[in-house]
Amino acid sequence: MSYSYDVVLSFAGEDRNYAEELAQKLKEKGIKVFYDNWNISSLWGENLYAYLSKKYSDSSLSVSYTHLTLPTK
């Protein structure tokens, strides 16, 4: 099966800096990455749920990054 992307990144807004760094490093290795900031114009006017669901389906790997900060006592 042929995919448009090797990796699609999914992340929370507060993790954007990490996600962008990861996307850039993957791209430098020749990996086809879907990173939303690189595709802003194609997102305008789209139903984001439907649009991103298609992107996740059109990649060989979807990477979800979450950063959990636990409260300290």
N, C-alpha and C positions, 0 to 999 in steps of 0.2 A: 504494500500500500504506500502511496506517495502522499506526503503531508506538506502543507505550505510552510510550517514551522517545525523545528525540532523541539522547541520548548516555549511554553506560554507561562509567563509569571503572573501569579495572583498574590496580592499582598494588601495589607492595611495601609492607609495613607501615611500613618506615622512611620512606616517602614520604607518609605519611598527612596530615601538615600541609599539604604542597603540594597534594595531591589535594583536601583539604577546601576550601582557598582557591579552587582552580580550580572546584570544584563550585558554590561559593557565587557566584562571579562569573558563571558560566554561568546559574545560576538567576535572578540579578538581571536578566539580559538576556532572560528569558522562555523560556529553553531548558529542556525537560523532561530532568532529569538523574537517573540512578540512581546514588546514592552509598550504599554499604553502611551507613554509620552513620545514615543517615536512614531505614533500613528494618530496623533490628535485630530487631524483634519478628517480622517475616516470615521471618527467617533461622533462627530457633530450630527445632531438630529437623529441619532440611532437609539433604538430601545437597547440600552446597555446590557440588560440581562440576556436578550436574544443574541445580540452581536457577540458578546464575550463567550456565550455558550457555544457558538459556532467555532470560535477561535480555539476553545479548549478541545473541541472534537477534531479540529484540523491540525493537530500537533501530535507528535509521537509521545510527548511527555508534558504534563502540566505540573508546575511546581507552585505550591502554596506555602508562603512564608508567613509565620505569625511570631510575634515577639510578645512574650508574656512577662509582665512585671508584677511580681507578687509584693504585697505590702509587707513591710518589716515592722516588728514590734519595738 
